[in-house]
Amino acid sequence: MPTDSNLPIGVFDSGLGGLTVLRHLSKRFANEDFIYLGDTARIPYGSKSPRTIQKYLAQNLAFFTRMPVKAVVVACNSASTQVSLVNSTVPIYDVITPGALRASITSKNSRIGVVATRATVMSECYPKEIHKLKPGVQVFQQACPLLVPLVEEGWDDDPITNLIVYRYVSPLLTANIDTLILGCTHYPILKNTFAKVLGARVQTVDSAESIGDLIERDFQLHKLPVKEAGTGGIIRLFATDISDTFETLAKRILGPATIVQLELAEI
């Protein structure tokens, strides 16, 4: 475990979606510094094979090792399915475990829906984790391959996106779910759209808050060193490919005053 409390926390995603996790963490842990890496040159991960995703994950963890950081949050559900298969010298937090835990607690009728990429759905990671926590729960999954490109294109508030979300979610509503896991960190950007389609009776689960709980616990247990108060709050953004869309959406999600640097990453 790194002992330098001044080291930043790394946050990684295949694209821009992980910025929703970074936004929550940077507000909750205002003294901590963060380094964000978006592998925008190779997005989407959700249509890749497990072997390829595992290779990409290992390469991105190596990037953080060079920085270095004191922990890495894998804010990508597709990459989180491969976390147990890679080696790391620092603690790694995935988004699947905390998301499954929160959904298990939230659901009252034991009927949970999951919307995610094809890779995440095919891995069966959410049903497996939920059944470990709460046996007997019925889990209904829906792959939503069109949503990540729509978010990356900045079409998060568009009638076409509303229709596509409705098409994806309809079978889950027919299954009478009362809880829906947003199983991709791009999807919270569409939270208002999901709310319109789902109505008040279905609660959505975003893993960002649950990851914050796990990091808070490890700070308190001294498994992670806490940065001194009044010294932090610096965010550095890296991407393997930088476009105008990346910059625009990053500022929309994080706020222009938050971004200190936007840099090209060599993986």
VOBA-522806 format. One record per residue: residue in one letter; y, z, x of N, C-alpha, C in turn. Coordinates in pm, whole numbers, padded with zeros to 5 digits, always signed. Example, Ala and Ser with C-alpha at 12.3 -4.5 7.8 and 13.67 -1.06 7.14 Angstrom:
% VOBA-522806
A-00569+00780+01319-00450+00780+01230-00330+00780+01320;S-00225+00708+01285-00106+00714+01367+00003+00787+01290;
This chain:
% VOBA-522806
M-00120+00000+00084+00000+00000+00000+00124+00000+00087;P+00224-00086+00062+00346-00086+00141+00421+00045+00122;T+00480+00094+00229+00551+00222+00224+00701+00204+00219;D+00750+00084+00238+00893+00059+00238+00943+00047+00094;S+01017+00147+00050+01065+00147-00088+01168+00038-00113;N+01228-00016-00006+01332-00117-00022+01276-00258-00042;L+01145-00274-00028+01087-00406-00052+01101-00443-00199;P+01124-00571-00229+01135-00613-00369+00999-00621-00437;I+01001-00641-00568+00882-00669-00647+00878-00820-00673;G+00764-00881-00648+00749-01023-00672+00703-01051-00814;V+00756-01155-00874+00714-01200-01007+00684-01348-00997;F+00565-01387-01043+00522-01525-01027+00481-01586-01160;D+00516-01713-01180+00469-01788-01296+00456-01934-01257;S+00384-02009-01339+00369-02152-01313+00500-02226-01337;G+00590-02167-01411+00718-02233-01442+00826-02132-01474;L+00892-02153-01588+01005-02070-01627+00968-01953-01716;G+00850-01957-01776+00815-01855-01874+00819-01714-01820;G+00782-01696-01694+00781-01563-01635+00918-01500-01625;L+01022-01580-01644+01157-01523-01644+01175-01425-01758;T+01098-01440-01867+01106-01343-01976+01053-01207-01931;V+00951-01208-01846+00899-01084-01788+00999-01027-01689;L+01053-01112-01604+01152-01068-01505+01274-01006-01573;R+01320-01066-01683+01435-01012-01755+01408-00869-01800;H+01291-00846-01857+01259-00711-01903+01249-00614-01786;L+01177-00653-01680+01157-00563-01566+01288-00532-01494;S+01374-00630-01481+01500-00608-01408+01593-00514-01486;K+01581-00514-01619+01660-00419-01699+01599-00280-01695;R+01468-00274-01701+01401-00143-01703+01408-00073-01569;F+01398-00152-01461+01402-00094-01326+01525-00151-01254;A+01641-00105-01297+01768-00166-01253+01795-00147-01105;N+01733-00047-01042+01756-00025-00900+01668-00112-00811;E+01564-00170-00870+01470-00249-00791+01521-00391-00769;D+01488-00446-00653+01514-00587-00625+01390-00669-00664;F+01414-00796-00701+01305-00881-00744+01314-01018-00678;I+01197-01075-00651+01186-01214-00607+01099-01286-00709;Y+01152-01393-00766+01078-01471-00866+01037-01604-00806;L+00912-01642-00830+00863-01773-00786+00810-01849-00906;G+00868-01965-00933+00818-02055-01035+00756-02177-00969;D+00628-02199-00993+00559-02314-00931+00582-02439-01017;T+00707-02475-01030+00749-02581-01122+00700-02720-01081;A+00666-02738-00955+00617-02869-00909+00476-02896-00959;R+00403-02788-00998+00263-02806-01036+00234-02760-01179;I+00338-02732-01254+00319-02694-01395+00270-02815-01474;P+00185-02799-01576+00132-02673-01629+00001-02633-01562;Y-00025-02501-01556-00153-02451-01508-00259-02455-01618;G-00214-02448-01742-00306-02431-01854-00406-02543-01873;S-00377-02661-01817-00470-02774-01830-00554-02794-01703;K-00536-02706-01604-00608-02718-01477-00743-02644-01484;S-00831-02677-01390-00961-02611-01382-00944-02472-01321;P-01038-02380-01347-01030-02247-01285-01022-02253-01133;R-01095-02345-01072-01093-02357-00926-00954-02392-00875;T-00887-02485-00943-00753-02525-00902-00653-02412-00924;I-00663-02344-01037-00571-02233-01065-00589-02123-00961;Q-00714-02096-00925-00741-01994-00823-00677-02032-00690;K-00686-02158-00652-00626-02205-00528-00474-02190-00532;Y-00413-02229-00643-00268-02216-00657-00226-02069-00649;L-00300-01983-00716-00268-01840-00716-00271-01785-00575;A-00374-01818-00499-00386-01770-00361-00268-01818-00277;Q-00226-01942-00296-00113-01996-00220+00017-01924-00255;N+00034-01892-00381+00157-01824-00423+00159-01679-00378;L+00043-01615-00376+00037-01479-00322+00069-01479-00173;A+00027-01583-00103+00060-01595+00040+00210-01607+00060;F+00278-01677-00031+00425-01688-00026+00488-01549-00032;F+00440-01464-00121+00497-01330-00134+00464-01243-00014;T+00349-01265+00046+00313-01190+00166+00412-01219+00278;R+00457-01343+00287+00553-01380+00391+00691-01323+00365;M+00726-01289+00241+00862-01249+00210+00907-01118+00278;P+00842-01001+00271+00728-00961+00190+00775-00884+00065;V+00677-00839-00017+00707-00761-00137+00615-00640-00142;K+00646-00545-00231+00562-00425-00242+00462-00433-00357;A+00478-00531-00444+00385-00554-00555+00412-00693-00610;V+00313-00749-00679+00328-00881-00741+00287-00871-00888;V+00374-00920-00975+00343-00934-01117+00307-01080-01141;V+00182-01105-01178+00139-01242-01209+00173-01267-01355;A+00293-01318-01378+00345-01338-01514+00303-01475-01566;C+00176-01504-01549+00120-01631-01596-00020-01600-01645;N-00045-01623-01773-00175-01591-01830-00287-01672-01766;S-00263-01801-01744-00367-01886-01684-00403-01835-01545;A-00302-01799-01464-00328-01747-01330-00389-01607-01337;S-00352-01529-01439-00406-01394-01454-00557-01395-01473;T-00611-01505-01527-00756-01513-01547-00832-01518-01414;Q-00760-01546-01305-00824-01560-01174-00788-01448-01077;V-00711-01349-01122-00663-01243-01033-00777-01168-00966;S-00883-01139-01039-00994-01062-00984-01069-01136-00874;L-01043-01265-00859-01118-01347-00763-01042-01374-00634;V-00920-01322-00622-00842-01344-00500-00813-01210-00432;N-00790-01217-00301-00759-01097-00224-00608-01081-00211;S-00563-00957-00211-00421-00929-00196-00402-00800-00119;T-00299-00798-00034-00268-00678+00043-00173-00585-00030;V-00124-00629-00147-00033-00546-00227-00089-00536-00369;P-00046-00435-00446-00092-00424-00585-00052-00546-00666;I-00144-00590-00754-00118-00704-00842-00128-00657-00987;Y-00030-00698-01067-00031-00669-01210-00046-00801-01285;D-00148-00808-01371-00164-00928-01452-00109-00903-01591;V-00098-01008-01672-00041-00993-01806-00146-00975-01914;I-00272-01000-01882-00377-00997-01984-00414-00853-02022;T-00438-00769-01924-00480-00631-01951-00378-00555-02036;P-00250-00553-01999-00154-00480-02083-00133-00542-02220;G-00142-00675-02230-00128-00741-02359-00241-00707-02453;A-00363-00705-02400-00480-00668-02481-00472-00524-02527;L-00425-00436-02439-00412-00295-02474-00313-00275-02587;R-00196-00336-02575-00094-00319-02679-00140-00378-02813;A-00208-00491-02809-00257-00552-02934-00362-00463-03000;S-00450-00403-02919-00553-00315-02973-00494-00194-03043;I-00384-00144-02990-00316-00029-03050-00239-00071-03175;T-00180-00191-03171-00093-00237-03278-00170-00275-03405;S-00285-00341-03388-00359-00394-03503-00415-00284-03592;K-00392-00299-03722-00445-00202-03820-00571-00254-03890;N-00580-00386-03906-00697-00441-03976-00802-00499-03882;S-00782-00478-03749-00879-00523-03647-00903-00673-03651;R-00796-00747-03682-00802-00894-03678-00681-00941-03596;I-00709-00981-03473-00604-01012-03377-00607-01161-03343;G-00491-01224-03342-00479-01363-03302-00426-01375-03160;V-00462-01485-03095-00412-01513-02960-00367-01659-02956;V-00244-01683-02916-00198-01819-02887-00177-01826-02736;A-00230-01932-02675-00230-01940-02529-00254-02083-02485;T-00258-02103-02354-00292-02235-02300-00442-02256-02311;R-00486-02379-02291-00630-02409-02298-00708-02328-02194;A-00653-02315-02073-00724-02244-01967-00745-02098-02005;T-00644-02036-02064-00656-01896-02104-00755-01881-02218;V-00748-01970-02316-00841-01964-02429-00985-01984-02381;M-01008-02084-02296-01142-02114-02249-01202-02000-02166;S-01117-01925-02099-01165-01814-02016-01218-01697-02099;E-01179-01691-02227-01220-01582-02316-01171-01446-02265;C-01067-01445-02183-01023-01321-02120-00969-01220-02222;Y-00893-01266-02320-00839-01172-02418-00948-01112-02507;P-01038-01194-02567-01146-01132-02645-01230-01033-02564;K-01261-01066-02440-01341-00977-02356-01269-00845-02332;E-01140-00852-02300-01065-00731-02270-01044-00647-02396;I-01014-00713-02508-00994-00641-02634-01122-00572-02679;H-01236-00640-02666-01363-00581-02708-01403-00463-02621;K-01359-00463-02494-01384-00346-02409-01302-00226-02458;L-01182-00253-02504-01093-00146-02549-01123-00100-02690;K-01164-00195-02777-01181-00165-02919-01295-00251-02975;P-01418-00209-02955-01533-00288-03005-01524-00311-03156;G-01568-00426-03198-01568-00456-03340-01447-00533-03389;V-01345-00545-03305-01226-00622-03343-01261-00770-03347;Q-01210-00841-03445-01226-00985-03450-01104-01051-03386;V-01130-01142-03294-01022-01209-03220-01030-01359-03250;F-00917-01415-03292-00908-01557-03327-00810-01623-03229;Q-00857-01724-03157-00775-01787-03054-00730-01927-03095;Q-00613-01965-03045-00561-02100-03069-00492-02150-02942;A-00545-02258-02886-00479-02322-02772-00356-02399-02822;C-00246-02388-02746-00119-02450-02787-00060-02531-02670;P-00125-02639-02630-00085-02712-02510+00054-02774-02515;L+00111-02795-02632+00241-02860-02641+00359-02765-02621;L+00336-02633-02631+00448-02540-02633+00517-02524-02497;V+00438-02517-02390+00501-02501-02258+00593-02617-02223;P+00550-02743-02240+00643-02854-02212+00770-02849-02298;L+00757-02806-02424+00875-02798-02510+00973-02693-02459;V+00921-02578-02415+01008-02474-02360+01073-02522-02231;E+00993-02583-02142+01047-02631-02015+01153-02739-02036;E+01141-02812-02148+01238-02917-02180+01363-02859-02245;G+01359-02729-02278+01474-02666-02341+01479-02686-02491;W+01366-02723-02552+01362-02749-02696+01313-02626-02772;D+01359-02508-02732+01310-02386-02795+01372-02363-02932;D+01480-02430-02965+01543-02416-03096+01558-02554-03157;D+01444-02614-03188+01443-02752-03236+01347-02762-03355;P+01380-02840-03457+01292-02853-03574+01151-02900-03539;I+01139-02986-03438+01007-03033-03397+00922-02916-03347;T+00984-02829-03267+00913-02712-03215+00869-02621-03329;N+00955-02603-03428+00919-02520-03544+00794-02574-03613;L+00789-02706-03632+00674-02768-03699+00546-02752-03617;I+00559-02768-03486+00441-02758-03399+00387-02614-03398;V+00478-02516-03391+00435-02377-03396+00364-02348-03528;Y+00419-02399-03637+00356-02379-03768+00215-02438-03770;R+00200-02556-03713+00069-02623-03711-00033-02541-03631;Y+00010-02485-03519-00080-02406-03436-00117-02273-03502;V-00020-02209-03566-00039-02072-03615-00111-02068-03751;S-00103-02175-03827-00160-02176-03963-00305-02129-03970;P-00397-02176-03882-00535-02128-03890-00548-01977-03866;L-00460-01922-03785-00463-01778-03757-00416-01699-03878;L-00317-01751-03949-00271-01686-04071-00380-01691-04178;T-00451-01802-04184-00563-01814-04278-00671-01711-04247;A-00685-01675-04120-00784-01574-04078-00736-01432-04105;N-00615-01418-04160-00561-01288-04201-00538-01192-04083;I-00487-01246-03974-00452-01158-03861-00331-01073-03899;D-00320-00955-03835-00199-00874-03852-00125-00855-03719;T-00184-00908-03610-00124-00897-03477-00148-01027-03403;L-00045-01077-03334-00057-01201-03258-00010-01180-03116;I-00101-01204-03021-00066-01196-02880-00003-01329-02838;L+00118-01322-02784+00182-01440-02727+00126-01454-02585;G+00013-01525-02574-00065-01527-02452-00019-01625-02347;C+00109-01646-02340+00171-01728-02235+00314-01679-02225;T+00363-01658-02103+00495-01599-02088+00608-01694-02126;H+00576-01821-02153+00676-01910-02210+00702-01879-02357;Y+00602-01825-02425+00609-01814-02571+00714-01715-02623;P+00746-01605-02551+00853-01518-02601+00988-01589-02615;I+01007-01700-02543+01129-01778-02560+01133-01836-02701;L+01015-01852-02762+01003-01905-02898+00984-01792-03001;K+01019-01670-02966+00990-01554-03052+01052-01569-03190;N+01174-01622-03198+01237-01641-03329+01161-01742-03414;T+01112-01846-03349+01033-01947-03421+00903-01886-03472;F+00836-01810-03388+00713-01744-03431+00740-01648-03547;A+00852-01577-03541+00885-01481-03647+00903-01552-03782;K+00966-01670-03779+00985-01746-03903+00850-01788-03963;V+00759-01830-03878+00630-01881-03924+00538-01766-03968;L+00540-01655-03893+00446-01547-03918+00485-01458-04036;G+00615-01439-04053+00660-01346-04156+00651-01202-04107;A+00684-01109-04196+00697-00968-04157+00562-00898-04139;R+00454-00951-04195+00327-00878-04194+00250-00893-04063;V+00292-00985-03978+00223-01004-03850+00313-00961-03735;Q+00263-00869-03654+00337-00821-03538+00302-00904-03415;T+00403-00941-03335+00377-01013-03211+00371-00918-03093;V+00290-00952-02995+00274-00871-02875+00318-00953-02755;D+00415-00901-02683+00467-00962-02560+00427-00868-02446;S+00359-00921-02345+00305-00837-02238+00411-00773-02149;A+00533-00823-02150+00636-00776-02057+00657-00625-02066;E+00667-00573-02189+00690-00429-02205+00572-00348-02154;S+00451-00397-02178+00332-00324-02134+00319-00324-01982;I+00357-00433-01918+00356-00436-01771+00454-00333-01717;G+00570-00323-01781+00668-00222-01740+00611-00082-01748;D+00531-00055-01851+00468+00077-01864+00374+00105-01747;L+00297+00004-01705+00203+00022-01595+00276+00046-01462;I+00384-00027-01440+00461-00008-01317+00527+00129-01316;E+00579+00171-01432+00638+00305-01445+00536+00413-01411;R+00415+00396-01462+00307+00492-01433+00279+00500-01284;D+00273+00385-01217+00241+00383-01074+00356+00438-00991;F+00480+00419-01036+00593+00485-00969+00577+00636-00977;Q+00543+00686-01096+00531+00831-01116+00415+00890-01039;L+00306+00812-01023+00189+00858-00949+00201+00831-00799;H+00316+00777-00757+00342+00744-00616+00247+00639-00562;K+00194+00555-00652+00115+00441-00608+00205+00326-00565;L+00329+00329-00610+00432+00235-00566+00554+00315-00524;P+00617+00278-00413+00738+00349-00370+00859+00305-00452;V+00938+00400-00496+01055+00373-00578+01177+00352-00489;K+01254+00250-00519+01376+00225-00442+01481+00330-00476;E+01561+00367-00378+01664+00469-00398+01765+00424-00502;A+01811+00519-00580+01905+00491-00688+02037+00439-00632;G+02093+00343-00706+02226+00291-00671+02229+00190-00560;T+02111+00135-00525+02108+00043-00411+02053-00095-00445;G+02009-00117-00569+01935-00239-00597+01996-00330-00701;G+01907-00408-00761+01947-00500-00866+01964-00643-00821;I+01916-00677-00702+01930-00814-00651+01810-00897-00696;I+01837-01015-00750+01731-01107-00793+01744-01238-00716;R+01636-01277-00650+01631-01407-00583+01531-01495-00658;L+01573-01615-00691+01486-01708-00762+01441-01819-00669;F+01310-01844-00668+01253-01955-00593+01176-02045-00689;A+01174-02173-00660+01094-02268-00737+01042-02374-00642;T+00924-02426-00670+00867-02531-00586+00930-02667-00617;D+01003-02674-00728+01081-02794-00761+01199-02748-00847;I+01319-02783-00807+01439-02738-00878+01502-02856-00951;S+01520-02839-01081+01584-02941-01162+01700-02878-01238;D+01782-02964-01300+01891-02913-01382+01838-02827-01497;T+01722-02867-01551+01661-02791-01661+01626-02650-01617;F+01572-02637-01495+01536-02505-01443+01659-02415-01436;E+01765-02467-01377+01886-02387-01361+01945-02348-01496;T+01948-02443-01588+02008-02417-01721+01930-02311-01796;L+01797-02326-01800+01714-02230-01872+01713-02093-01804;A+01714-02092-01671+01717-01965-01598+01843-01886-01634;K+01955-01954-01643+02080-01887-01678+02080-01841-01824;R+02014-01919-01911+02005-01879-02052+01920-01753-02067;I+01811-01745-01990+01719-01633-02004+01771-01509-01933;L+01819-01525-01812+01859-01410-01731+02008-01379-01739;G+02090-01480-01767+02234-01462-01762+02286-01507-01627;P+02391-01586-01622+02440-01643-01495+02482-01539-01393;A+02528-01422-01439+02575-01321-01345+02460-01254-01272;T+02338-01265-01324+02222-01197-01267+02166-01271-01147;I+02177-01402-01147+02113-01484-01045+02198-01485-00917;V+02139-01431-00811+02210-01426-00684+02185-01552-00603;Q+02060-01594-00597+02024-01715-00521+01921-01795-00596;L+01929-01927-00585+01828-02016-00639+01785-02107-00525;E+01660-02091-00482+01616-02155-00358+01487-02233-00379;L+01469-02335-00296+01346-02415-00299+01239-02346-00216;A+01121-02331-00273+01010-02265-00204+00915-02368-00146;E+00871-02344-00026+00768-02426+00038+00636-02350+00031;I+00540-02401-00042+00411-02334-00060+00307-02395+00034;
